[in-house]
């Protein structure tokens, strides 16, 4: 028996030099024909022997192709009746749709994209050298189970840095090394068992934090922010018995305000009276551009109610992939037990490299350089936009361009991506977008002489 004209038309010549196997080529051709209807449901396929003879291939090669199609429910082996096309061929899986990131977020570091460090100022060569040295040392060391809280050496160095940069006094045993802010936040949500409990959140405030609280099942309580920071009295009025409050007291985003001394004391007092917890988002605490910098809220926490969360992304870039949290002494053991179950062990090589980076003084030196650089870039951006676009100060590594009326800042942020810039829509930082103040959040960290003029021209084009 020879192949029917339909089969002869369907099967291409075998390309023996192709990277694809011969059975794979046969299966692919038949699969396409079945999906496209060129082989009707119930149609009988040639036997293994006949098709192998027609194509000049081994019988087992044809059998492998048929088996592949049978596994995909496209053909049915029917014994002496041969192999037939399945009468109810499942519909093809839809092609994957690659959607644009939500809310104007760019998938790459564009000018004006907030939340990324200065790509051109990262200590890439030094960091690569330290990682390579750590990898060699790790390969030569004995394999041992890692501490789920992170390297003891790194935790010791983090404790020392926090004492210098954030005025926080803590021990290495209070620190858990994580893979970043999100990991720290999720671990905290689980330890505090927030599901079904009320949680204060700044309004406006970080969208990622808001989503994390919702995913953890917390009952979200938006608390307004004014020129003195979180309005603690309003939080008490709305939810006096809340389980926790998440705040960014030294670098509130997106407003840029600092929590006043009186509000800090009120917040700590509320937490003590109500057996509540304060989660301090201190990711940018070390990069305040004003002099002198404001200490962390945890520095004033004599009663142990504050859980401080920090990260190294803003200084070393997201490639470092490391963050940390500092638990009050009363919760340190609970966090350690939770970390053993929920906290994937961070890359030990990166931990080792970071410990040396801190211990040898590189971290503090680089932190000073980044603060100086960001002050310069903030001034240059403000000067370049002067008389062209109205901007306001924002937290601490961004400016805000307010929009008039009911402009849709989300639409504008999406349109900005087509122009090669990546500002974020301000309205998404509010709990109720319908009453939010529209605007664009302009990150300044990745702005430099090479892209400043281009970015400002594109922003003007976007807003005109």
C-alpha positions, 0 to 999 in steps of 0.5 A: 500500500502506498500513501494516499494523495492526501497523506502524500501532500501532507508529509514533507520530505524528510530533512535528515540534516535537521536538528529536529528528529525524523519522528518529530518531523512526521508528528509535526506534519500530521499534527498540523494537518489534523488541527487544520482539518486537512485530515478529517476526524476518523480518517485512517492513517497508513500503517507503520510499515507502509508509511515507513516504506514510503518515507524510507525510514525505520518502522519504529520511527513512524511508530514513535510519531504515532505514539506522540500524536496518541499521547496528545489525543489526536489519533487513536490506535485501533488494532487491526483497523489501523490508526485513525484521527480522533473523532473529537480532536481537542481544540488547540491551546490558545497562543500565549498572549504577552501582555504589557505590564500593568499600570504603566510599569516597564519591563526594562529600566527606562528613563523615569522608571521609579524603583531602580538604582542608577544602572551606570553607577553600580559597582559591577566589576567589584561585585562580580569579583566578590561573587567569583571569589565567594563561588570558589570558596563555596565550591571548596567548602564542606556541604552543610545545612544552611541557617534559614535565617541567612548567613551568620556573618551577613546577619552580623554585618547587617546589624552593624550597618543598621546601627550606623545608618539607621540608628537601630540597635539589634542582634544578628539573631533578630535578623532574617535574610530574605530574597527581597522586600516582597519575601520579607513582607509575606513572611511577616504576614504569615508570622503575624497571622493577619488573615481576617484581621484589620491592617492600617495602610497608608493612603496613598501608599505602595501598591505592592504592599496593598496587594500583599495585604489583600492576598494575605486575607487582611481587612485593609484600612486605608489611613490618610497621609498628610504633611506630617505623615500617617494620620495616626488619630484617623487610624485609631478612629477607623480601626483602634484594634487593628492587628498591624500598621504598615508605614514608611516613616522616613521616606513615605512613597509617593508623597515624600513626607517624613513621619513627625516626631509626635506621630511616631510617639503616637503610633508606638503608643497605639501599638503598645496599648493595643498589642499591635505591630508596626511593620516599617518599610525602610527600603529607602531609609538609607538613601534619604537625600536630606541632611541629616537623615532621619533615623528609623522608627525602630530606633525609638522602639524601646518596647519591641513593637516594630518589625523593620523591613529593608532591602539592598535593591536600591543600592546594589540593584535587583540582581543582588536579590537580597533583603532582610527583616529585623524582628523584635526580640519577642518575635525573633524565635517565631520568625526563625521557625517560620523562616525554616518552613517558608523562607527559601534559602537565599543564594549563599554565594551572594550572601557571602559576597555581600558580607565581604562587601559590607565588612570591607567598607564598600557598602557605606562608601557606595551608599554615600556616593549614591546619595551624592549622585542622586542629589545631583540628578534630582537637581538636574532633572528639576532644572531641566523641567523648569518652566516646561513641566510643573513638578513637585518633590516626592519620596525621596528618589522621584518627582511628581508631575501633577495632571490637571482635571480628571486626566487618566494617568494610567493611559498616559503611563502606558502611552509613555512606554511607546515614547521610550520613558517609564513614569508610573501613574500616581493614581494607582497609589491611592486606595480609591482611584476614582477620587485620587489625584492624577499625576505621573511619578518620575523616577530620577535614579536612572537619569544622566547626561546621556538620556536627560534631554531625550527623556524630558523632551518625550515627557513634554511630548506626552503631556502636550 
